Amino acid sequence: MNTTIRLTAEGVRKVTLYKKELLAKRKKILDAKLDTADDTTIPTIADVESDIAWEVNIYKEGLEYKEYLNSWGVTDHHEADYPLCLEAEKDFLFFPKLTDFFTYEMSEEDGYITVNGKSYEYTMNLSQEYADDESLRVLIDGRFYYFG
């Protein structure tokens, strides 16, 4: 599976706040010369989205994945005081690729695809909220799947 993950506005807010806390702790540790930060980077939004996607794909929970918890590093030998906690559908959204779940064929009728013998209408994505590399989506059993 290769599900794309995007943070919601609330998820971005939480990650931004978490990142500020990591930077403040790092500054205290480095100013006191208690550690180095040669091999430790503070996560970006893209890092967090990628980490969530990795967990979803590795642990095979797929669309049942409900909560992300990770204590990111602050310096080379210190971690955050508490983990970053994000909830699916509230803080991050799934953009599953159609081909990870179904095989499909383009229908002879414009704007439709055939999935498991059933015809579904698909639409074009123009919103930044959707996965960058997938331009079409189809609604199957209450969930959007993306394909290009």
C-alpha positions in Angstrom: 0.0 0.0 0.0 1.2 3.5 -0.7 -1.4 5.8 1.0 -0.7 9.5 0.9 -1.3 11.4 4.1 -2.0 15.1 4.5 -2.4 17.1 7.7 -5.5 19.1 8.3 -5.3 22.7 9.5 -5.7 21.4 13.0 -2.9 18.9 12.4 -0.6 21.6 11.1 -1.4 23.7 14.1 -0.4 20.8 16.5 2.8 20.0 14.6 3.8 23.7 14.5 3.3 24.0 18.3 5.1 20.7 18.9 8.0 21.9 16.7 8.3 25.2 18.7 8.5 23.2 21.9 11.2 21.0 20.5 13.2 24.0 19.4 12.9 25.6 22.8 14.1 22.4 24.6 16.9 22.1 22.1 18.0 25.7 22.7 18.1 25.1 26.5 20.2 21.9 26.1 22.6 23.4 23.5 23.0 26.6 25.4 23.9 24.6 28.5 26.4 22.6 26.4 24.7 19.3 27.5 24.5 17.7 24.1 25.0 18.3 20.4 22.5 18.3 17.5 24.7 17.1 14.7 22.6 14.2 13.7 19.1 15.3 14.8 16.7 17.4 12.7 13.5 18.9 14.0 10.6 17.5 11.9 8.9 19.5 9.2 5.2 19.0 8.2 6.4 16.8 5.3 8.5 14.7 7.7 5.4 14.1 9.9 3.2 13.2 6.9 5.8 10.9 5.6 6.3 9.2 9.0 2.5 8.7 9.4 2.4 7.2 5.9 5.3 4.9 6.7 3.5 3.6 9.8 0.2 3.1 7.9 2.0 1.2 5.2 4.4 -0.8 7.3 2.0 -1.9 10.0 -0.6 -2.8 7.3 -3.4 -1.1 9.3 -4.2 0.9 6.3 -7.4 2.9 6.6 -8.0 1.5 10.1 -5.0 3.5 11.4 -6.5 5.8 14.1 -3.7 7.5 16.0 -0.1 8.6 15.4 2.3 8.9 18.4 5.9 9.7 18.0 8.5 11.2 20.4 10.8 13.1 18.0 14.4 13.8 18.9 15.5 17.1 20.2 19.3 16.7 20.3 21.5 13.7 19.6 20.8 12.1 23.0 17.5 13.7 24.1 13.9 13.3 23.0 10.8 15.4 23.4 9.1 15.5 26.8 6.0 13.9 25.3 5.0 12.4 22.0 3.3 14.2 19.1 -0.2 12.8 19.1 -2.4 13.1 16.0 -5.8 11.6 15.3 -7.0 10.2 11.9 -9.7 12.3 10.2 -9.2 15.1 12.7 -5.5 15.9 12.4 -4.6 14.0 9.2 -6.5 12.5 6.3 -5.9 9.5 4.1 -5.6 9.7 0.4 -5.6 6.0 -0.6 -4.6 5.1 -4.1 -7.3 3.1 -5.9 -4.9 0.5 -7.2 -3.9 -0.4 -3.7 -7.4 -1.7 -3.0 -9.0 -2.4 -6.4 -8.3 -3.1 -10.0 -10.2 -0.9 -12.4 -10.7 -0.2 -16.1 -11.6 3.0 -17.8 -15.2 2.8 -18.9 -16.3 3.5 -22.5 -18.6 6.2 -21.0 -16.7 9.4 -20.2 -16.3 10.2 -16.5 -16.8 6.6 -15.4 -14.5 3.7 -14.4 -15.4 0.0 -13.8 -14.3 -1.5 -10.4 -15.2 -5.2 -9.8 -17.8 -5.1 -12.5 -19.6 -2.0 -11.2 -19.5 1.4 -12.8 -18.5 4.5 -10.8 -18.4 8.1 -11.7 -15.1 9.8 -11.0 -14.2 13.5 -10.6 -11.2 15.7 -11.1 -9.4 17.1 -8.1 -8.4 20.7 -8.1 -8.0 21.3 -4.4 -4.7 21.5 -2.6 -6.2 19.3 0.1 -5.9 16.3 -2.2 -2.9 14.1 -2.9 -0.5 16.0 -5.2 0.2 13.1 -7.6 -3.3 11.9 -8.0 -5.7 14.0 -10.2 -8.8 11.9 -10.2 -11.0 10.5 -7.4 -13.9 8.0 -7.1 -16.2 7.4 -4.2 -16.6 3.7 -3.4 -18.5 2.6 -0.3 -18.3 6.0 1.3 -14.6 6.6 0.9 -12.7 8.5 -1.8 -9.9 6.7 -3.6 -7.4 8.5 -5.8 -5.9 7.6 -9.2 -4.2 9.4 -12.0 
